[in-house]
Amino acid sequence: MLDTFKDIREGGQRIPYELTQRLVLLHSYQLAKRKVKMGDHMGAARLLVRVCQNISQFPQNMTNIMTTCIGECSQAGLKQQAYQQACVLIRPENIDQIPPKFKTRIESIARRPVKTDDPAEELTPCPFCKFHIPEYTLDCPNCKRNLPFCCASGKHMVLQDWSSDPPSKMPANYQELKKMLEFEALSPICDKPVNPMQVTIANDCEAEFKALADLMKDSSPDADDDEEEEDRALIS
């Protein structure tokens, strides 16, 4: 799927919305595993919540993913999310699939409603319109655009921090990529070795963003043909 994404991008063709969404979900799942190893429970929890919101695409791994999500949310202090996922997992059609060593704990979480809200995500600017939105949001509620995702964190890209993963050429926020490579010097999306010294902020962040944005334009099912002029204004 990554190779297909890269081939379409390098060919200068429009990137299909469905391909981007599937790549984001699959990579979020894989990236969460590395975040767990890093001890980044909040990062892993946010990514697994995204996956669980689309859990129908992972039928064979549903129980394991949701069980891990509940554990990571609990460790990250996202008690509301842990409760919501536990309530889904103890439904009659799912409960018998819960691994026995986690079943009692998950049932306990589901029996205790959480009345307080989870900590809010940090806000970072949309690369299109600069409106501040939650950092893991991949579609801007202000300008209605789908946002490029950071392959090192799963967050949306931030224009001023624009970088890329050397082996895959996929966009990554510089600070997030450096942090991941300090833990393990492997590409976060293709697992090839990376020399951290190769990673730099792009010489022309805006040009790289515009090139990718043009290929993502009108790839959303809700996109209109007359958005082109508006899009130029947003990213100029």
DARA-V874838 format. One record per residue. RES is the residue in one letter. SS is DSSP state (alpha for helix, beta for strand, coil for the rest). OMEGA is omega in radians with two decimals (* if undefined). D_FIRST is the distance of its C-alpha to the first C-alpha in whole Angstrom. Layout:
res:RES ss:SS omega:OMEGA d_first:D_FIRST
res:RES ss:SS omega:OMEGA d_first:D_FIRST
This chain:
res:M ss:coil omega:3.09 d_first:0
res:L ss:alpha omega:3.13 d_first:4
res:D ss:alpha omega:3.12 d_first:5
res:T ss:alpha omega:3.11 d_first:5
res:F ss:alpha omega:-3.11 d_first:6
res:K ss:alpha omega:-3.13 d_first:9
res:D ss:alpha omega:3.13 d_first:10
res:I ss:alpha omega:-3.14 d_first:11
res:R ss:alpha omega:-3.11 d_first:12
res:E ss:alpha omega:3.11 d_first:14
res:G ss:coil omega:3.12 d_first:15
res:G ss:coil omega:3.14 d_first:17
res:Q ss:coil omega:3.08 d_first:16
res:R ss:coil omega:-3.13 d_first:15
res:I ss:coil omega:-3.11 d_first:12
res:P ss:coil omega:3.13 d_first:12
res:Y ss:alpha omega:-3.09 d_first:13
res:E ss:alpha omega:3.12 d_first:11
res:L ss:alpha omega:3.13 d_first:8
res:T ss:alpha omega:-3.11 d_first:9
res:Q ss:alpha omega:3.13 d_first:11
res:R ss:alpha omega:3.11 d_first:8
res:L ss:alpha omega:3.12 d_first:7
res:V ss:alpha omega:-3.09 d_first:10
res:L ss:alpha omega:-3.14 d_first:11
res:L ss:alpha omega:-3.13 d_first:9
res:H ss:alpha omega:3.10 d_first:10
res:S ss:alpha omega:3.11 d_first:14
res:Y ss:alpha omega:3.14 d_first:14
res:Q ss:alpha omega:-3.11 d_first:13
res:L ss:alpha omega:3.13 d_first:15
res:A ss:alpha omega:3.12 d_first:18
res:K ss:alpha omega:3.13 d_first:19
res:R ss:alpha omega:3.10 d_first:19
res:K ss:alpha omega:3.09 d_first:22
res:V ss:alpha omega:3.12 d_first:24
res:K ss:alpha omega:-3.14 d_first:24
res:M ss:alpha omega:-3.06 d_first:25
res:G ss:coil omega:3.12 d_first:28
res:D ss:coil omega:-3.05 d_first:26
res:H ss:alpha omega:3.12 d_first:27
res:M ss:alpha omega:3.12 d_first:27
res:G ss:alpha omega:3.13 d_first:23
res:A ss:alpha omega:-3.12 d_first:22
res:A ss:alpha omega:-3.14 d_first:24
res:R ss:alpha omega:-3.13 d_first:23
res:L ss:alpha omega:-3.12 d_first:19
res:L ss:alpha omega:3.04 d_first:20
res:V ss:alpha omega:3.09 d_first:22
res:R ss:alpha omega:3.14 d_first:19
res:V ss:alpha omega:-3.11 d_first:17
res:C ss:alpha omega:3.07 d_first:20
res:Q ss:coil omega:3.11 d_first:21
res:N ss:coil omega:-2.98 d_first:18
res:I ss:alpha omega:3.13 d_first:19
res:S ss:alpha omega:3.12 d_first:19
res:Q ss:alpha omega:3.14 d_first:15
res:F ss:alpha omega:-3.02 d_first:16
res:P ss:alpha omega:-3.08 d_first:19
res:Q ss:alpha omega:-3.09 d_first:19
res:N ss:alpha omega:-3.02 d_first:19
res:M ss:alpha omega:-3.06 d_first:21
res:T ss:alpha omega:-3.13 d_first:24
res:N ss:alpha omega:-3.14 d_first:23
res:I ss:alpha omega:-3.10 d_first:21
res:M ss:alpha omega:3.09 d_first:24
res:T ss:alpha omega:3.11 d_first:26
res:T ss:alpha omega:3.12 d_first:24
res:C ss:alpha omega:3.13 d_first:24
res:I ss:alpha omega:3.13 d_first:28
res:G ss:alpha omega:-3.13 d_first:29
res:E ss:alpha omega:3.10 d_first:27
res:C ss:alpha omega:3.12 d_first:28
res:S ss:alpha omega:-3.13 d_first:32
res:Q ss:alpha omega:-3.11 d_first:32
res:A ss:alpha omega:-3.12 d_first:31
res:G ss:coil omega:3.09 d_first:33
res:L ss:coil omega:-3.01 d_first:31
res:K ss:alpha omega:3.11 d_first:34
res:Q ss:alpha omega:3.11 d_first:33
res:Q ss:alpha omega:3.12 d_first:29
res:A ss:alpha omega:3.14 d_first:30
res:Y ss:alpha omega:-3.11 d_first:33
res:Q ss:alpha omega:-3.14 d_first:31
res:Q ss:alpha omega:3.12 d_first:28
res:A ss:alpha omega:3.11 d_first:31
res:C ss:alpha omega:3.09 d_first:33
res:V ss:alpha omega:-3.02 d_first:30
res:L ss:alpha omega:-3.12 d_first:29
res:I ss:coil omega:3.05 d_first:33
res:R ss:coil omega:-3.07 d_first:33
res:P ss:alpha omega:-3.09 d_first:35
res:E ss:alpha omega:-3.09 d_first:31
res:N ss:alpha omega:-2.90 d_first:30
res:I ss:alpha omega:-3.12 d_first:32
res:D ss:coil omega:-3.14 d_first:33
res:Q ss:coil omega:-3.13 d_first:29
res:I ss:coil omega:3.08 d_first:30
res:P ss:coil omega:-3.05 d_first:31
res:P ss:alpha omega:-3.08 d_first:34
res:K ss:alpha omega:3.13 d_first:35
res:F ss:alpha omega:-2.98 d_first:33
res:K ss:alpha omega:-3.11 d_first:35
res:T ss:alpha omega:-3.13 d_first:38
res:R ss:alpha omega:-3.12 d_first:36
res:I ss:alpha omega:3.09 d_first:34
res:E ss:alpha omega:3.12 d_first:37
res:S ss:alpha omega:3.12 d_first:39
res:I ss:alpha omega:-3.10 d_first:36
res:A ss:alpha omega:-3.13 d_first:36
res:R ss:coil omega:-3.07 d_first:40
res:R ss:coil omega:3.13 d_first:40
res:P ss:coil omega:-3.14 d_first:39
res:V ss:coil omega:-3.06 d_first:39
res:K ss:coil omega:-3.13 d_first:41
res:T ss:coil omega:3.11 d_first:39
res:D ss:coil omega:3.05 d_first:36
res:D ss:coil omega:3.05 d_first:34
res:P ss:coil omega:-3.13 d_first:34
res:A ss:coil omega:3.04 d_first:32
res:E ss:coil omega:3.00 d_first:29
res:E ss:coil omega:3.13 d_first:30
res:L ss:beta omega:3.07 d_first:30
res:T ss:beta omega:-3.01 d_first:28
res:P ss:beta omega:2.99 d_first:28
res:C ss:coil omega:-3.14 d_first:26
res:P ss:coil omega:3.12 d_first:25
res:F ss:coil omega:-2.96 d_first:26
res:C ss:coil omega:3.11 d_first:29
res:K ss:coil omega:3.08 d_first:30
res:F ss:coil omega:-3.09 d_first:31
res:H ss:beta omega:-3.10 d_first:30
res:I ss:beta omega:3.09 d_first:28
res:P ss:beta omega:-2.96 d_first:27
res:E ss:coil omega:3.11 d_first:24
res:Y ss:coil omega:3.11 d_first:22
res:T ss:coil omega:-3.08 d_first:22
res:L ss:coil omega:2.98 d_first:19
res:D ss:beta omega:-3.03 d_first:21
res:C ss:coil omega:3.12 d_first:25
res:P ss:coil omega:-3.11 d_first:27
res:N ss:coil omega:-3.11 d_first:30
res:C ss:coil omega:3.05 d_first:28
res:K ss:coil omega:-3.13 d_first:25
res:R ss:coil omega:2.99 d_first:22
res:N ss:beta omega:-3.00 d_first:19
res:L ss:coil omega:3.04 d_first:19
res:P ss:coil omega:-3.11 d_first:16
res:F ss:beta omega:3.11 d_first:15
res:C ss:coil omega:-3.09 d_first:16
res:C ss:coil omega:3.14 d_first:14
res:A ss:coil omega:-3.07 d_first:17
res:S ss:coil omega:-3.04 d_first:18
res:G ss:coil omega:3.10 d_first:16
res:K ss:coil omega:3.02 d_first:19
res:H ss:beta omega:-3.13 d_first:20
res:M ss:coil omega:3.07 d_first:20
res:V ss:coil omega:-2.99 d_first:24
res:L ss:alpha omega:-3.06 d_first:25
res:Q ss:alpha omega:-3.08 d_first:28
res:D ss:alpha omega:-2.99 d_first:26
res:W ss:beta omega:3.08 d_first:23
res:S ss:beta omega:3.09 d_first:21
res:S ss:beta omega:3.10 d_first:18
res:D ss:coil omega:-3.03 d_first:17
res:P ss:coil omega:-3.09 d_first:18
res:P ss:coil omega:-3.04 d_first:16
res:S ss:coil omega:-3.07 d_first:12
res:K ss:coil omega:3.12 d_first:14
res:M ss:coil omega:-3.11 d_first:13
res:P ss:beta omega:3.12 d_first:16
res:A ss:beta omega:3.02 d_first:18
res:N ss:beta omega:-3.00 d_first:21
res:Y ss:alpha omega:-3.08 d_first:24
res:Q ss:alpha omega:-3.14 d_first:26
res:E ss:alpha omega:-3.13 d_first:23
res:L ss:alpha omega:3.12 d_first:21
res:K ss:alpha omega:-3.14 d_first:25
res:K ss:alpha omega:-3.13 d_first:25
res:M ss:alpha omega:-3.12 d_first:22
res:L ss:alpha omega:3.04 d_first:23
res:E ss:alpha omega:3.11 d_first:27
res:F ss:alpha omega:-3.11 d_first:26
res:E ss:coil omega:-3.03 d_first:23
res:A ss:coil omega:3.10 d_first:23
res:L ss:beta omega:3.07 d_first:19
res:S ss:coil omega:-3.14 d_first:16
res:P ss:coil omega:-3.08 d_first:15
res:I ss:coil omega:3.11 d_first:11
res:C ss:coil omega:3.05 d_first:11
res:D ss:coil omega:3.07 d_first:15
res:K ss:coil omega:-3.13 d_first:16
res:P ss:beta omega:3.13 d_first:20
res:V ss:coil omega:3.00 d_first:21
res:N ss:coil omega:-3.10 d_first:24
res:P ss:alpha omega:-3.14 d_first:25
res:M ss:alpha omega:3.11 d_first:28
res:Q ss:alpha omega:-3.01 d_first:25
res:V ss:coil omega:3.12 d_first:24
res:T ss:coil omega:3.00 d_first:26
res:I ss:coil omega:-3.09 d_first:26
res:A ss:coil omega:3.11 d_first:25
res:N ss:coil omega:3.11 d_first:28
res:D ss:coil omega:-3.08 d_first:27
res:C ss:alpha omega:-3.06 d_first:25
res:E ss:alpha omega:-3.14 d_first:26
res:A ss:alpha omega:3.13 d_first:25
res:E ss:alpha omega:3.11 d_first:22
res:F ss:alpha omega:-3.11 d_first:21
res:K ss:alpha omega:-3.14 d_first:23
res:A ss:alpha omega:3.12 d_first:20
res:L ss:alpha omega:-3.13 d_first:17
res:A ss:alpha omega:3.13 d_first:19
res:D ss:alpha omega:-3.13 d_first:20
res:L ss:alpha omega:3.11 d_first:17
res:M ss:alpha omega:-3.06 d_first:16
res:K ss:coil omega:3.11 d_first:20
res:D ss:coil omega:3.12 d_first:20
res:S ss:coil omega:3.12 d_first:17
res:S ss:coil omega:3.11 d_first:18
res:P ss:coil omega:-3.08 d_first:20
res:D ss:coil omega:-3.06 d_first:23
res:A ss:coil omega:3.11 d_first:23
res:D ss:coil omega:3.12 d_first:26
res:D ss:alpha omega:-3.08 d_first:27
res:D ss:alpha omega:-3.11 d_first:30
res:E ss:alpha omega:-2.96 d_first:28
res:E ss:alpha omega:-3.12 d_first:28
res:E ss:alpha omega:3.12 d_first:31
res:E ss:alpha omega:-3.12 d_first:31
res:D ss:alpha omega:3.13 d_first:27
res:R ss:alpha omega:3.14 d_first:29
res:A ss:alpha omega:-3.10 d_first:32
res:L ss:alpha omega:-3.04 d_first:30
res:I ss:alpha omega:3.13 d_first:28
res:S ss:coil omega:* d_first:31
